[in-house]
């Protein structure tokens, strides 16, 4: 006994020390606001995280993926689509649960009981012992409830419809995220190529300046100016290379890949630039009202609110339910110290219950009032969402028109800047223009190249943004003729 007592004391002391050192064991908050919290609970979660490795899949490193192929990869592997899918499946299961209420419930029940009590027989109490074992089938069935179950089913239907529409909206957002990341990558690649071309031009001007200095046709400041222009072009190129790496990592992340994935995409020169508009802004807005999944999802919320009102009103009416048991009973009985005996036989019970709540402290009135308020709020949200969608489509349409005009202007600017640079460089070779004119023309050409790439990618992005705002991105056959 002393050894056992000593052992218990050691265990208690150990647990107390562990609780002081490990907050997780004591289920307490961090001991102080002055430092970070670390415990065995945190380490256990880290172990759990190790059992859920990042999902990976392989891509063809030598293939140049088109935008449609990238979107297909994202829809298959982006975790947000899986989460939305599972949510929709959960709502479908909830609908099945709601529908199950219209069917009876059948249960197999095995009842075993041992009872000892004092039974009054004549003028004396006698000890009575009973042992009972009853295997029975139990039935429960709600015969009618004047809209309670149907209201619950309608709510589940509306929730499932809303979840399906939310699933579609997740795909709409994923498609737009992929397209946006793709066009940002194209812009970064284009800026890098433009920076490389500008660096080559700057090197050519620098070499020309050095050669003319050696032949006495230029001054040392001319050479220094050309060298500074070349160094600036090299600096701009390094920044452009870094932007490409970041843009490629962003695109890989949207696809559900690691950011360092080596991913090749179709280049911007292989894409056809839109050059005109097809639909009016009014037609775009009207189509958005018909297609935007979150607006349709909000309409489903209104349906759910109507069903909630129906369910709340059903509580004013009576409900009729049936309960029944049927089976066998085997029992053992004994009185006082006399010999006991066994018996068995059939048992069954049936019950019809008519339940009508007459007073509940105005609970039903408040539930109906809450359901009506929820419906009004959902309808108001529809109006607010319509206003928001209309403004989004208007802004997207205006941005697309601006992007188209800018792209056309940027193309003309690039042509003019290229001609200006070639003319300045040729005139400088004949001694008609000075080096500063050539450097200035070279900088203008570099800027024009950058703006041309940016304008083209912005036009493609704004076209996609309009399709995103109208809901065209998730339509199998879109009625919109894209510009």
N, C-alpha and C positions, 0 to 999 in steps of 0.2 A: 504493500500500500504506500509506504513512503516514497518508493521509486516512482510509482504512478503519479503521485502528487507532484513530485519534483519535475517529472516530464511535462505535466500540464502547465506548471509555472513557466518552464522554458518556452513552450509553444506560445503562451500568451505574451511573454516578453518579446519574442521574435516578431509576432504579428504587430505589436505596438510599435516596434522600431521600424518595421517595414512601412507601416502607415505613415510614420513621420517622414520617412525618406521618399516614399513613392505615393504621391497624392492619388494616383489612379487606384491603388488598392483600397484607400479609404473613401473613394468616391467623393472627393472634395474638390473645391475650386483651387486654382493656383494659390500658393501660400503667400505671394507678395506681388504687388503691381510693378515692382522694380525690375523684374527679370522675366525671361521667357519660361514657358512651362514644358517640362519634359518628364515623361513617366513611362512605366511599363505599358500603360494603355496606348500611348502614342506608338510605341514600338510594335505592339500587337497589330495596330492598324497598318503600319508599314509592312508587316509580314502579309497581311491580307491583301495589300496593294500589289505585292509581288506575285500573288496568285492570279491576278487579273492583268496579264501583259497587254501591251498595246497591240491592237489588231493591225496586221500588216498584209500586204499583197504585192505581187511583183508586177512590174510594167516593163515594156520593151524599151530599153535605153536608147536603141538606135532608131526608133520610130518617131516621126513628127506627128503629134496628135492634133487633130482638128478640134474645134470648139465643141462640136456635137459629141465627139468621142470623150472629151474631158467631162462634159456634163453627164454622160452615161456612167463614167467611173464614179463621179461624185454621188450620183443618185444610188449607186449600189453600195458605196463604202462609207459615206459620210455618217457619223454616228447620230446626227440630228434626225435623219430620215428613219433610222431604226427606232429611235425613241418615240417619234410620232406614230410610227406603225404599231408599236407595242401599246401605246395609249389608245389607239383606235381598237385594237384587239381587246383591250380591257373594257372599253365601253360596249363592245359587242357582247362580251361575257356578262356585263351588267344587264343588258337587255334580256339575255337568256334567263338570268336570275329573276328579273321582274316577271317574265312570262310564266315561269314555273309556279307562280302563285295561283294560276287559274286551274291547276291540277290538284288532286288530293295527295296527301302525304301518307305513305304506308311505312310503318316501322315495325321491326321485330323487337319485342321487349321480353326480357327474362327477369322476373321479379322473384327475389328470394328474401324472406323475412323471418326473423325469430322474435317471438313476442312472449313475454311473461307478464302476467297481470293478475290482479285479484278480482275474481268474479263473485258477485253476491248471489248466493243460493240459499233461499230461506232466510234465516236470521244470522248466517255466518258467511264470512268471506273465505273462498277457496282459491288456492293458488292454481292458476291455469297456464300451461305452457303450450305454445303453438309454433310449429315450424311449417312455413308455406313456401312452395316453389310454383310459380305460374309462368309458363312460356305462352305469350299471347301475341297477336297481331293488332297493332293500334292504327286506326285510321283517323285523319283529320281533314276536313274539307270545308272551305268557306263557300257557302252556296251562293250568296249574293251580298254585295256591299255598296250598290248604287254608285259606282264610278271610282271607288278607291283603287282597286287593282288596275283598271284600265287607265286611270290617271298616272299611276306609277309606270306603266308600260309606255305611255306616250312620252313621259319625261325621259325614260331610257332611250326611246327612239330618237328624240330630239338631241340628246347628248351624243349618241352614236353618230348622227348626221353631222353635228358640230365637230366631233373628233375626226371624221373623214375629211371634212373641209379643212380643218387645221393641218391634217396630213398633206393635203394638196398645197396649202400655203407654205408648208415647210419646203416642199419641192420647188415652189416658185422662188422662195428666198435662196435656196441652194443654187438653183440655176443662175440666178442673178449674181450671186457671190462668185460662182465659177467664171461667168462671163466678165465680171468686173476685174477679177484677178488676172484673167487671161489678157484683157486689153491693157491692164497696167503693166504686165510683163512685156507685151508687144511694144508699148511706149518706152519702157526701160531699154529693151533691146534696140529699138530705133534710135534712142538718144545715145546709146553706146556706139552704134555704127556711125551716127552723125559726128560724135566726138572723135572717133578714129579718123574719119575723113578730114575733119578740121585739123587734127594733129598732123596728118600727112601734108596738108596744105601749108601749115605753119612751118613744118620742117623744110618744105621746098622753098618757102620765102626766106627762111634763115640761111639755107645753103646758098641761095642766090645772093643774099646780102654779103655773106662771107666772101663769095667769089668776086663780087664787084669791089669789095674793100681791098682784096689782094691786088686787084687791077687798078686801084686808085679811082674807081668810079663811085664809091660810096664812102660814108664817114663811119667812124667808130660808133657814134650814137645810133646810126641806122642799124648796125649789126646788133647792138644791145637791145634795141626796140624789137627786132625780129626774134632774138633769143627769148625775151620776156614773153612775147606772144606765143612762142612755142611752148614755154614752160606753163603758161596759163592753160593752153590746150591740153597738155599732159595732165594737169591737175583736174580739169573738167572730165577727162576720160576716166580717171581713177574713181571719181565720184559716180560716174555713170555705171562703171563696172559693179560698184557696191550696190547701186540701186537695182541692178539686174538680179543679183544674188538674193536681195530681200524680196523682190517681186516673185521670183521663182519659188522661194520658200513659202510665201503667202498662198500661191496657187496650189502647191503640194499639200499644204495643210487643209485647204478646202476639200481636196480630193481624198482626205483621210490618209495621207502619206506623211512620212517624216520630212521635215523641212529641207534636209540635205539631199533629198532624192534628186538624181540627175534626170531632168525632165525636158524633153524637146517638144516644141509646139510649132504649129504652122505659122509661117512668118507673115507679116503684115502686107508685104508686096504680093502675096498670093490671094489676098482678100479683095473682093470687089467693093468699091466705095459706092454707097447710095448717092443719088444725084437729084432726087425730086421727092415731093410729098404726094401721098395718095389720098388719105382721108382728112376731113376737117377735124378741128379740135372738138367740135360738138359730137361728132361720130365717135371719136376716141373716148370721150367722157361717158357717153351712153353705153358703149361696150364695156367700159370698166365697171359701171354699175351692174351689169349683167354677169360679169365674170369674176370680179375680185372675190376670192374665197373667204376673206375675213368678213366681208359684208354679208355674204350668204351664211356664214357661220353665225353672225349676229341675228339673222332672221331665224335660224334654228333655235337660238336662245329665247326668242319671243315665243316660239312653239313650246319650248319647255316651260316657260312661264304660264302659258295658257293651260298646259297640262297640270301644273302645280295648283292653279286656281280650281280646276276640276277636282283634283284630289282633295283639296282643302274643303270644298263644298260637300263632298261625299260624307264627311264626318257628321253632318246634320241629320243623316238618315240612319235607320237601323241596319244592322248586319245580322245575317243568319249563318250559323256554322254548325257543323255536325262532327261529333266525336264518337268513336266506338272502339271496343276491344272485344276480341274473341280468342279463346284458347282453352287450355287445360290447366287444372290445378291439382297439385298433389300436396297433401298436408299431413302433419303429424301433430297429434294432440294428447295432452296428459293433464289430469287434475290431481292436485295434491301428490301423494306418493303412489297412487294407483297406477297400474300398468297403462302405458300409452297405446295408441292405435294409429294406423295409417288410413287415409282415405283419398280418393281422387275422383274427379268429375269435370264436366265442361263448365266454363265460365264465360259470360259475355255481358257487356254493358253497352248501351247506346244513349246518346244525348244530343238533343237539339237545343241550341242556345240562340235566342234572339236578344241582341244587345242594342240598346238605344241610349246614348248619352244625353241626359236631360240638362245637366248643368256642369260646366267645367271652369267657371270663373272667367268667362269671355275668351278662353284660349282659342276657340275656333274662329271667333270674329277677328282676333289679331292675326291668326295665320292667314285668313283670307285677305286681310288688309295688306299684310306683308307680300303675299303673292301678287296682288294687284300693283303694289308699288314696284316690285321687281319687274313686272311686265312694262310699266311705264318707263322705268329706267332703261330697259333694253330697247324700247322704241326710241327713246331720246338718243341712245347711243347710235342707233341706225342713222338718225338725222345728222349727228355729229360726224359719223364716219363717211356719210355721203359728201358732206362739205369738205372733209379732209381729202377724200379720193378725188373729188373734182379739182381741188387746188393742186394736188400732186400731178394729175394728168396735165393740167394747164401748164404747170411749171416745166414738166418733162417735155411737152410739145414745144414750148418756147425755147427751151435749151437745145432741142434737136434742130430747130430752125436756125438758131444762132450758130450751132456747131457746123451745120452744112455751109452757111455763108463763110464762116471762118476757115473751113477746109478749102473752099474754093479760093479765098483770098490768100491763104498760106501757099497753095500751089503756085499761084501767080507770083507771089513774093519770092519763092524759091527760084523760079525761072529767072526773074529779074536780077536777083542777087548773084546767081551763077554767072549770068552774062556780065554783070558789073565787075565781078572779081576777075573774070578772064580778061576783060578789057583793061582793067587797072594793071593786072600783072603784065600784059603785053605792052602797055604804054610805059610801064616802069622799065621793061627790058630795052625800050628805045630811048630811055632817058627823058620821056615827056612827063611822067608822074614820079613823085617821090615815094619812098618806102612807107611813110605814114599812110599814104593813100591806099597802098596795097594791103597793109595790115588792117586798116579800117574796113576795106572791102572784104577781107578774109573773115573778120569778126562778124560782119553783117551776114555773110554766107553761112557761117556756123549757126548763127541765131535763126536764120531762115530754115536751115535743115531741121533744127530742133523744133521750131514751131510747126513745120509741115508734119513731122511725125506725131507731135502732140495733137494737132488738129485732126488728123486722120483717126487716131485712136479715140479721141474725144467724140467724134461723129459716130463711130461704131458703138461706143459706150452709151451715148445718149439715145441712139436707136433702141438699144437693148433696155435702157432705163424706161423708155416709153412703153415697150412691150411688158416690162415688169409692172409698171403702174396700171396698165389696162388689164393685166391678167392673161395676155396672149402667150406668155411663156409656157403655160401649162395646158394650152389648148391643143388637142390632137390635130385639128384642122382649123387654122385661124382664118377668119374672114378678112383680116387686115392685109392690105398690100403695103408692105414696109417700104419706106423711102430708100 
